[in-house]
């Protein structure tokens, strides 16, 4: 008997099957879309009727809340817009903020991890790699990590570095010139890219290649890690960008070179603010 697949696995299967149809003729894709839309409308109508019936029964609301707690039920109802997606937790928001600064830390062989949030007002983080014990780590936290965290979760008043070689250290230092995080965020255009779509943008110090992976903006230097040729004219298939000049391939989600794993596209911090992509050119 085949092993039962999880909801996320089945969702990935569906995405993979939909990508197969990308090469179909417009008429074929239109027919498929019409079939899918009709089936989804039938399902959504049935679910709405079912929800109404359950809510009208004695104790039905509690039973419905319990059922929606199941990830399968919640996933299907959310797909049809019948339940609201849960608000992201402060931890999830901080993780998103840390993701925006990790490219900068990685360029210096460092990293940062969220340890915990205490009383909703203090975020405790751990610096890793070269950042742990670095003489500039307080500046790094103040100008980059702390700012990103507080922007994401205004209720957080303090950011504390814990469990590093230097021990606990409350970060409350003023900004210092020369920190890589002192560089300005530059507007790279509207956040209107679809998953794995690419767009080249000329900023003050570099040509940037923008893309989106798992809903998050990614920014790379628009130059092949092989011979530095522009990448924006390359073809994209299944999240892999092929250099139009010499065929080197790169994973858009990470910048990793699949042709020569020892090299990688330089990555820049990127974030979304007010519907615009902001990029920090750090090198």
N, C-alpha and C positions, 0 to 999 in steps of 0.2 A: 504493500500500500504506500502511495506517495505521501511524503511528509506534508502536513497541513501548512500552508503558507500564511504569513502574517499579513495584516492590512497594509503596512508600508511596502512589503514585498509585492503584493498584488498591484498596488498603485504604481510601483516602478515598472511592473510588467505592462500595465496599461500605457504608460508613457512610451515604453519601448515599441509597443505595437503601433501607437499613433505615429511614431517617427517613420515607421515603414511606409506609411501612406503619403509621406512628403513627396515622393516621386510619382505618385499617381496623377492621372489627368485631372483637370479641374472638374469635369463632369463626375468622375468616380469619387473624388473627395466630397463634392457637393451632395451626392447620394448618401455617402457614409455619414456625413454631418446631419442630414435630414433624418436618417434612421436613428442616430444616437439622440438627437434632440427630442424626437417623438417618444422614445423609450424613457428618457429622463423626465419628460413632462408627465408621463403616465405614473412613473414611480413617485415623483414629487407630489402629485395629486393624491395618491394612495397614502403616502406618509402623512400628509396634512390631515386627511380624514381619520387616520389611525390615531394621531396625536390628539385630535379634538375628542374622539370617542373616549380615549383613556382619561383625559383630563376631566371629563364630565362624570366619570364614575367615582363613587366614594373611595377615597384613598388613592385615586388615580394619579394625582399630581406627584405624590411621593414616589409611586411606582415608576412614573415617567422619569423623574430625576435620577432614580437608581439606574434605569435602563440607559439613560444618556451618559452615565458615568462609564459605561462600557466603551472602550476605544473603537470597536467596530461600529457600534450604533452611532456614536458621536461623529465618527469620520464620515459615515454615509449621510447623516442628517446635515452636517456642516457643508458637505459637497453640494447639497440641494438648497443651501441657504436657510435651513429651518431651525438652526441653533446658532448662537453667536460663538465665535471663537473666543476662548478664554483670554482675558487680558494677560499680557506677559508679566511674569513675576519680576521683582527687582533684580533677582539673580540673573534672569535671562537678559534683562536690559543691560546689566553690567557686563555680561559676557559679550554682548554685541559691541559695547564700547571698547572692551579690551581687544576684540578682533580687529578694530580699526587701527589700533596702535601696534599690533604684533608685527606687521611688515617692517616697521622701523626698528623694532627691537631685534628682529631676526637678522636685519642687515648688519647688526653688531653682535651676532651670535648670542642674543639674549631672548628672554621670554618672560611672560607674567601670567600668573594664575590667580583666580579668585579663591580665597580660602573660605570666607563667610561674610555675611552681613549681620552686624550686631545692632539690635534695637532699631533697625531701619534707618539708622543715622551714621553708622560707621562701617566702611568697607575695609576688610582686611585682605591684603594681597601678598603673594609670594613672588619675589623676583628670582629668576632662574638664569643659568648660564653666565655669561659675562656680566650681566646686570647685577648679580648678587655680589655685593662687596665692592662694586665699582665706585670710585671716588666721585663720579658724576651721577650716581643713581638717585640721590635726592632731587637733583635738578630734573632728571629724566621723569621721575614720578610727578613732580610738581607741574611741569610744563606740558606733559603729555598724558600720562595715565590718569592722574587726579582730575585734570580738566575734563577728559573724556567721560570719566565716571560721573562726575557731578553734572555734566550736561545731560547725560542719559537719565539720571535719577536725582532730581533736585533735592530730594529729602535727605540725601547723604551729605553730611557736614564734614566728615573726616575720612581720610584715607590713611591706613596704617600698614606699614611693611612689617611682616612677621616671619619668623622661622628661617631667616637668611643667616649667613655667616656673621653679619653685623648685629644680629639680635633684633628685638623690636625697636622700631623707630617711627615716631609720629611725624608725618611729612607736613611741615608748615614753613617751608622756605620760600623766599621770594624768587621770581624768575631771574635767570642769569643769561646774559648774552652768550651765544655760542652753542647752546643746547640745540640738537637737531629738531626738537619740538618747537623751537622758537620760530621756525619757518612758517610762513603764512599758508593758509589753505586757499587754493586757487579754484575758481569756478570752472568746471569742465563741461558744463552744459546740463540739459534736463535729464532727469532719471527716467528715461523712456525706453531704455533698451530691454529687449526680451532676453530670456535665458540664452547665454552663449552667443548672442549677437555682439559684433565688435564695431568700434568706432574710434577713429584716430582724432586726437585733439592736440593742437599746437599750443603749449603753455610757454611761459616766459623762458624756462630753462631746459625744456625737453619736449620731445614729441611723445605723447602718451597714447597707449592703446587701452581703451575702456571695454569692459565686458561685464556680464552679470553671471554669478554662479550661486545657486541655491538662494536666489533672491537678494544677494549682497553684491554691491559694486566691487569690481576688481580693477586695478590700474597697473599696467606694466609699461616699461620703456618700449616704444614702438621701434624696436630694432632687434633683428634676429640675433640670438646669442652665438650664432655660427660666424657670420661675417658682417653683422650690423646692418643688414638690408631691412627696409621697412616691411612690416608684417601685415599692414591693414588691407593689402590686396590679396591676402591668402584665403583659401577656402576653409570653411568650418564644417565639420561633420562629427556628430556625437560628442560635442564638447572638445574636439581636438582641432587646433589651428595648424595648417600646413603652410610653411613659408613658400611664397610664390616663386622664389628664385632657385633654391637648392633643395627644397623638399623636407627640410627639418620640421619636425612636428612637436607641438607644445600643448600640454593640458591646460585649458583656459581656467580651470578651477584653482590651479596652484602655480602655474608658470613653469612647471617641470618640463624639461626637454625629454621627450620620449625617444628621440633618435640617439641622443648622447646624454644619458642620465647624469653625467658629472657636471653639466652646465644647466643654468636656469635663467629665465627672464628676470631682470631686476624688478622688484615689486615696490609700489608706492602706497602709503596709507590713503585710503579712500573712504568716504562716508557720504551719507545723504542728508541734506538739510533743506527744508522747505521745497522739496521736490527737485533739488539740484544736486549734482554730483560734485563734491569738493575733493580735491587731490592735493596732497602735500609732496612737492618735489624735494626730496631729501638729499639727493646726490647729484 
